[in-house]
């Protein structure tokens, strides 16, 4: 079972009230930037651009203090108890994972302890603590305080309002005072500069977690979690990285990026994997803190460092909504190795702004044209060929509110409603014949490949289901089949009397153990007939078939059909002649057991039970079969399986 990390990014402006700017944007956490106090369309308010949060190079290495007031650390599940020394060892390993990236100059270190009997807060001390508020329910979180305008910090300034100076003109790099608080050198700082950041880990008896540090102690207990894996994730947030959608590395590796926002506490292999950084994590830590980009300071090359530009180039482009004709805020853009099928890195599109009330700290939407400035994205890549694709941030596998304000803005304005597709170069348009066709893009160190621009597809998704109520089936026999019927009348209604491109099927797939890839024996598009509560499917003559179909965990998995235009003409003619009464989309379970993973459960399919307020009735379009010959109608749920078509 995946459990959520939490993260909060708060913002502060020198000599102003603290305002809230909760969290993330494409590849990075967000803060507001109200520099210049430019009036917004709302009287009395100003433009607040969303910018990344970051540690100023003058404050790297970033100093951290461990709260030493809980030792041993409470365990809500009872004995044994973790010592603070063992927890600190785990923290050091987590920091080392990031610090040892040769192409990144990020460097965070534990320099001491702090005896804070209360909660971590805005005190200019970067604190690691096992104390959390009574209402806190996540495993851990990383609140930070940042500047929300370009600012000049002057000697003697008291940033946190405790009566003690936090700025000195006598130093050129951040130093740590005897009481543990960070003193900044006087000078100019950009909006988004991190002033204070803390990480809190939840061990409360009411809803907390047992933290373990040894490999052998990682188990399948829901409220038990590996501390090193958790800390590695949170430390990524501590220097500005956002959550990502990358929860599946490749067709053979179900583990994703450390910065994916959920951890499977029931899968030891998945927990342990999140200790180690994925290519996605490494790429963006390097992109935002690039080694070898300065002659002195932390970005200057030291023994063992590798210049960022010797390893990475970038791919740049934009995402435009093909129906709304707007730049898209918060689309997920992925670069997958075209030769190996491994997902290398993901980014989010768009630059956004909000209207900000300086008096109250409130932030407001105005209109898409005001709030969304562009749909641009940048992905750092190594030498290689990449397939570029886009996907909506629509809750599968992660909702917009777990990613960023930027993604939430796109969702609120109705932009996260498109289907996944690949970039196909000059064929890219709102109406494409084959959205599954990809034109690979070269990644070249030190070079930028521009204009990899997407236009989301104008498609019709025929879906006879509502929201997901459950997933099934845990006890289904190996080799069993699931099928969803699409009546000919629904297909003809898309473009009466005209041509169609029948492009893809979408399967809502799921796997109980997140380290496992949901692999199915086959997926098919076939014709068939219905008689009462049974159906006859022509599996011997499929219109489209793929064997070893690779699904996605907690996501819509596309099966792109070959030659969508030809397939559309074939189906249209068959419907017109009366030869085709229904299409059936078929998914078959693996034929051998045991199924992989600690649970040994089969890959699962999303089910709509037809009972929730946002559900649809049970249509009786779903069928199951154990042998592919006898098909029985299901009357207590709908399979979440769709057909994607478009008209020329």
PyMOL commands that set and color helices and strands:
alter all, ss='L'
color gray80, all
select helices_A, chain A and resi 57-59+84-99+215-217+227-238+268-273+279-288+308-311+368-371+400-402+405-412+425-427+488-492+539-541+564-577
alter helices_A, ss='H'
color red, helices_A
select strands_A, chain A and resi 2-4+9-12+18-20+24-25+28-33+46-52+62-67+108-114+127-129+140-141+144-146+151-153+167-168+175-176+182-185+187-189+194-197+199-201+210-212+224-226+262-264+313-320+332-337+343-348+351-356+363-364+372-374+376-381+384-391+421-422+441-443+448-449+454-455+460-463+470-472+481-487+501-510+519-531+534-537+544-550+555-560+582-588+604-608+622-625+631-633+638-639+641-646
alter strands_A, ss='S'
color yellow, strands_A
deselect
rebuild
show_as cartoon
